[in-house]
Every structure is written in C-alpha cells, then in structure tokens.
Amino acid sequence: MHIVRWRFGPFVLDQACARLVRGDEVVALQPKVFALLCVLVAHPGRLVTKGMLLDEVWLGQDVGEGVVKTAINQLRVALQDDAARPLFIETVPRLGYRFVAPLEPADASDAPVELQASRLPWTAAAETVPIGRELPLDALRASWTRAMTGEGQLVFVVGEAGMGKTTLIDHFARHSGAPRVLRGQCVEQGGADAPYMPVLEALNGLCRGAPEVLPLLRKVAPTWLAQMPWHLSAAERTVVQVEIHGVGPGRMLREMATLLDELARRHPLLCILEDLQWSDQPTLQLLEHLACHRHAARWLLVASLRPDDGQGRLTTAGDLHVRLRLRALVGSVTLDAFTPAQVADYLSQRYPQAALPRGAAQHLHAQTAGLPLYLAIWLDAAERQHPEARGALPMEALTEPPRRLAQTLAHVIERQWEQIAPEDQVLLEAAAVLGVEFWSHPLALMLERSRLSVRAQIDRLARQGFWLAPLALEQLSDGSFDARHAFRHALHRHVLYQRLGPAARAELHRRAAIALQTAAPLGLLVSAAEMAEHYERSLDLGAAVCSSVAAVRLALARFVPQEAVRLAQRALGLLERCRGMDPRERDALELTLQAEQSVAFAQYLGFAAPEREAALERARQLGARTEPGAAQGWIDAGLGWIHQTRADYARALQMADRVEAAARRLDDAALQISACNLRGAALSFQGAYGAAVACLREGLALCAQMGERLASAPFPIDPTVSLLTNAAFPLLALGDVDAALSHVDQARARADRLGAPMASMLAAWGAAVVGAALDDPARVMQALPVLEVAAGPNDIGQADGPARWYAGWALSMGGAAPAGEGLLRIRDGMARHRARGVLAGASQGHLYAAEAALRAGDLAAARHEIDQGLHWVEGLGEGMHGVELHLLDARCHAAQGDEVRSVQALATALDHSHARQAAWPAVAVLAMRCERPGAGEAERTALADALARLRGGDGLARVRHARALLRRMA
C-alpha cells in the first residue's frame, strides 16, 4: 500500500494534503521545497543525487544545480536542521543528499485539529479549489491555455485586502504545470521602492536558480543585467556599462519584452507580480508597454492589486488597470467577498466532521461581511477561546464575537497583539518599521541582540502562523546565512506601525537606517530610497539627502529619468529644511542634485530642455560660492553644449573659454579636451573650418596623451569618437578628403570596439554628414542602420531626426521612390529634431530638403527650403553649409529662368568658399561656372586650382565630373 502520511521526529508529512505539520501548526514550505522533501522521504537512507532531484522536482526545467542547494537550505531552515550535525538531511559531498531520520507511517489522528492561517487560510489542501474561486481560477486557466498556444497574456487579479488574491495565484501557479515561474513582490515602504524592484527581484531569483540564463540576459537584456552586477565579473560589468551608456528608457522596456519572448521560446513562462498598489512607477510603465506590444509569445503575466487606497481613491496601479481594460489589452479577474453559501462551504471544509448549527453561516457572514481573512481570524480566536471543542465549535462561537474581539480587522490584530509576549511585541514593532518584508540580520542590529536569538524568535513566530511567513534564504558575503520574512498580511504591519508613538517611531527608524547601512556590505540588497526614507522619518535630513543622491543615481542607471527627477525634487525639498547644516555642505549637496537632475532632464525632455539649462545654471551659481574645482568646469561644459545645441554659437564659445580657463587653472587635461571639442564644434558650425580643425586636433592629441585615463573623466560620449567625428566635416570642407574619410572610419571603428550606443550613434551621424557632402548614397545607407537602431531599440532621442532625414535624402538620391517622398521624410526628421529643442544644423536639414525638392522637380518647395536655410546662414551665423545653399540657390534660379539672380547666387557661393577656404564645395561652384555659356580660361584655371587643393577623392563623382569639364575646355 502506498503510504502518503509519514512521521519523522516532531513532524508529520501529509503528501495527500500537500502539507508538513509540527504539532498543530503547519510548517510553511514553498511548493518546490515541499516536493523536494517528498522525494527525499521516498528514498530513506539512500543517496538521492542532484540530478535525480532536478529530474523529479524541476521536471526537466532548464535550471542548474544551484536551485537544489537553495531549496535544501530552505528546507533545513524549516526543519531547524543543522547541516554540520544533521537530524534529517545529510549532505553527500559533490553528489547529493540523504534523508537520515527514522520514518514511520502516521494515521489520521495525527492531523492537527485546526491549521493556523497561512497567507490565506481557507486553502486546506493543495488539491482543493479555494472556496468561491472556481470562476476566477477558470479565467486564469483559460489565459494560461491561450499563452501556451503562443498568445502572450497579461491578467490582473483585483480585490480588496484579505480577499485571497495570493491564495488564488498560489493555487493556480502550483497546478499550472508551468516549467518556469518568475515571481516578484511589490513592498509597502513609504513609497520608497527603487525602480523596477519587483521585476528585478523576479529576475534575480531566475538568475540564482538558473544561472545558465545569464548569457541570454547578456545578449538580449544587458540593461537589466547591469542592474544585477553581482552576477557579473568586474571586467564584464565595465563592458556592459560601456555598451549601454547613453541609451534611453525605452530600451529597457523593449529588452524586457524580448527577454520574456526568448525565455518562453523553449517552455511556457508564468510571471507573477504581487501587490501592484505599492509598485514603483517604472514597473507600471513596463506593464503598460508589455500590454500594448504583445505578440506571438508563450508567456502569461499575472499581477495582483488592490484597486483603491482604502478611502475610495483609485491608486496609480488601479488607474492603469482601468485604462488597459477599456482598451481590451488585459484580462481581469475580480475577487469578491464570500456569500453566505460560500461561508457555509468554508465551514464545512474547515470542520468536516462537525454538524453546523442552523443559521451559523448567515450569522458569521453578517459579522465578517464575508471577508475571507477576517473570517479565518474570527474562527482562530474562537478556537483559542474554546480549546475543548476540537473541530466542533458551539453555536455561540460562530454567532457571537469571541471575547474581547472587536468588529474591525485592526482591532482583531490589536487583540492578538495583546496576547503575545512583550519580547515578541518589541521584535514585531521593530520589524514593522523595516517594512512588510525584512531580513533578520538588520532586525538583530536594531534590537542590539545576536542574530541567532533573533532568528530563533522569528522562526517561532513564523511557525505560529499568524504574524510572519518565511520568504527566502540568502548566503551573505561573510559565509553566514540570513532569512527574509514578511508579515502574513500588510494590514498586520500597518496596524503595528501606526500604534507606535512619534518618538518611538523616529528612534526605530534611526536604528533601522544604521542597521541597514551596517548590513549592506554583507550583500543584503538595501535600496538607497529606503535608506532615505528611514533617515527622513528619524529627522536626520542631511543623511536623507545623501541617500537620496544615491537613489537619484540608481534611477538614472535604470533609465527612469522621471523617477530620478522626482527623487531629486524631494531631496531638494528636504535640503531646504536642513537649517543647521553647514552652508558649504548644503551647497555641495544641492550642486550634486542639480547636476544629476540635469542628466535626467536631458534623457527624457531633450538635451536642450529649459529645465536642464535651469538645473545646470543653478549648479553653476552654487559652484561659484565654493572653491573653484573641476565640477564647475564640467557644468560650464554642459551649459556650453546646450547653447551649441540651440545654435547659440557665440555663447557656446564663451562657455568654451570658461572651461579652458578652468582647465588651465587646475591643470586638467580632460577639461581642456572638453573645451577643445566644444570650441571646435561651434567654429565648425559657424563655417570657420581651419580654426575648428586646429582645436579638434589639439583635443585629439590630448586624448592620445591621456590614454586609459580618459575612462575616468565624466565625458557624456567617448571624447576621441566625438573629436574625430566633429573634425571630419571641416576637414572635408577644406579639401582634405582622405583625412575626412579616415576620421570617419576611425570614429566608427572605435565606437564599434567600445560598444557604446551613444558613441556609435555619433560616429554614424558623422559618417552620414560626410557621405551626403560627397553625394555618396552608399556611405549614407551604410550609416543609416546604426542611426535607426539608436533611435529605435536604444531609444536615443537625438538620433530620431537624423535617422529620418538621411533616409529621406537617400530615397531622393535613388530615384526609385515616388517623387516627393524623400522630401516628406526629411521634413519629418527636421520637425522631430526641433521638437526636442535641437536647432543646431538646421541649415543642413534645409539643404537636404532643397536638394530633394529640386530632384523631384518641386521648385516652389525648393525655393522655400533654400530661403529657410539661407536665413540660418545669413541671419543666425550658421555658415557650415552656406556655400552649398548659395549654390542650390543659383541652380533653383536657373531652373526658374532667372539668370541674373542665378549669376548673383553663384558669385556669392564663390565668395563664401574663398572666405572659408572651402575647397571641396568650391569645386562644385566652379564646375557650375564652367558649365555656363561663355566660360573661358579664367573659369577653367580656377577650377583646376580648386582641384589641385584637394587631397584625395580622385574616384568621387564630383572630382570625376570636374576633370571631365577641364578636358572638354582644354
């Protein structure tokens, strides 16, 4: 006969009901841990290899042996077993494990009279569908079926506190047959959760349990892998950081969608996120992205939430749920309170041997409003009041509140609180300050007690089943272990936290901050935002601001700039309240916050956003109060690039002078490079090509001198790539074609070697500029995919406009597209660029648009674009494409039959080329003069001299055409 109930030591293993019992208490075990125990018990005294456990417990899932070790550790904690002197589970080094405890069959009388509530207590057996949840469970099963057939699904499980959301999801996950389950938990921490915290928790669990997925993350989701640096070596961390530097927030969203698809390619994937009402905003944005961009993929994401804040106000997560439902993008399962009939079913399931008194269910429903959690707590209290009942409670216990039991859940918790020992009250109050979830080590530090004694006390409270539940086990960097627990229900933590007086609460927050700071070096994950919250609530505002700086940087590293701005604004508000802080320290902190905030504004509002300029200007003012340092130089550089981006080249040059002055004063080569780059770029856009090249070459020489030290300087983009790219066009304009092409090739090769998206984007942009100036569509098309990747998957906003207008330019050159389509794309790219506040290079966009219009035969459009471009050249001093625009002006007038204006425009183009020593565009101007009627030896000689000034470019179409003209005129 197959025995399904075994006794060993003080435990009874009931495989039929899927539970482990000690006395009258259920021992909480995760499903995989329970299954592992069953396999070991099925082979008493014999070696069970790790491979056998993987095959029988993980059913061939793509996981490694690390998951077995983790599960064994969790099982030993639950059994209170010592690995060094095992009573139950013995380790066989490098092979597996052996169950060594004596076993004997257990009969039905060993079952506990009453099972204390776990997360939600009415699920008495894993095979039993939770009371009243048949339809919601059917809805989840239907969604899982659709997911397994390749239709990605997102389903919300919605219900008030205590409705059984977790029980429903647990039951569904346990019986879904999902080979792989990712699970994350949103935690109430005063709104201080770090960005993507529940998602990263789920990913971290996946990586720990199945480290073989790390190469997949490295390939398709490096921005997510970068948030878990402990899974990478120091060298790998550096490479990944370079690869993702400068990418936009959208890339993280797209990477997660790709990762889910790839993970689900081999096996259907079940993802669970709980308690979204406490979620950070970036996680909600991720869910919206996944809902709006679903396609053929075998994954189901189940997310639980409370729809409102308890006072009738819709939470942010609740609002997201409503919006997505209205658009039919998500499924929704709503859990309601028990009906009287369901209360009767619950009583029958809980007391199968008892005859229920008439009307008991109706009375109990009226008293508890059918709230499952309240119902369980009521019956728990009644059983403690009537210990003699043993499964047959008297009618008065079911219809009248147990003694001292109030009619609200908060009072129920208060009454339960009064019945526990004072030392347990002290521990739970301290735990409530740490949050819904907490680690035992920081708690021990708060209480100034040993880890072992605190852990034993927590384990005892967890076994009692009312207050706490075990969650995870973690090995710390010192080799010891720490356990993470959670309050059984967030209401428990809320009630305990609220009953603390202001002074006691502040003191415990102070201790929590110190404890978490002490525990962090051991490897426990401590959120900087959480630290800031503890410091703020303990009135240590200076420390709160310092932690907020770290939180802002973390938000930027996770590509959630809006969250970074929110945190920075909150920290700036705290800083204003720091009355007793040294003014110099306050200024230094505000300067840092303003500088970090400027980076966030650049990421989501644009490089030239007024908010970014205001933040940098405030940082510059603060820097002026302190002793001059490099930070002021970098702030001035940031302001200079804003002016450059807005086409205010005079102010950009002024800031370059300020940066250079700081560089000389501090003997700072990196600042000098920044000054050279800024000045060279501004001069190039003004059309001062010779001076621009001189500045940029000086910067390149300094880069060569600094070598590897460049990596430690705060350049937003690799300076060598930037300098090479910025020098390419003025070199071409001066006629040094070979040098220009060499600079482009070097920039692209270095960017590819670095793997940095921003550097790759800039190098491709420079290659496209040079390719268009050479009238070489092949070069532009070669650069275009990099720009499109930057604007698309990498979400680099600055690349969006150029990617579109170079695609339009290439279309207009090819002639295969419908007339005018290239012009439309160019104009669309220009509009998008200006919408981001980028005005520099506007004359270039109008030049491309005018060329496309002329090729399409649209002379009116060409005239409009030329006039707009010349406005930038003549009116605003952007001379970099002045020669080309005047040349197009001459061609347009000629096409319109206005020879007088055509000659005038051609003469102006020639004057501009002479003034700027622009040999390359001069060849085109002089070639047009030679093509006009009456051209003679003077024009031929001038064209020959211009060609002689070129260095390289013999195979280019412009040079071949000019040489052909010279031969015809000879």
LINBELCOR-V661733 format. One record per helix or strand of 3 or more residues. SS is the DSSP state (helix for helix, strand for strand). FROM is the first residue (numbers start at 1). LEN is the number of residues. Records with the same first field share a line. If there is no record, write none. Layout:
BEGIN
SS = FROM-LEN / FROM-LEN
END
This chain:
BEGIN
strand = 5-4 / 11-4 / 19-4 / 25-3 / 47-3 / 89-4 / 96-4 / 153-6 / 180-6 / 269-6 / 299-7 / 331-4 / 437-3 / 468-8 / 481-7
helix = 31-11 / 50-8 / 66-14 / 108-3 / 134-15 / 165-11 / 197-13 / 211-10 / 222-4 / 229-3 / 234-11 / 249-18 / 276-3 / 281-12 / 316-11 / 340-11 / 360-9 / 372-14 / 395-5 / 409-10 / 422-13 / 440-8 / 451-14 / 490-9 / 502-19 / 528-10 / 541-17 / 561-16 / 583-22 / 610-16 / 630-16 / 649-18 / 669-18 / 689-24 / 719-15 / 737-18 / 757-17 / 777-15 / 798-17 / 821-15 / 842-15 / 859-18 / 882-14 / 899-17 / 919-13 / 937-13 / 957-13
END
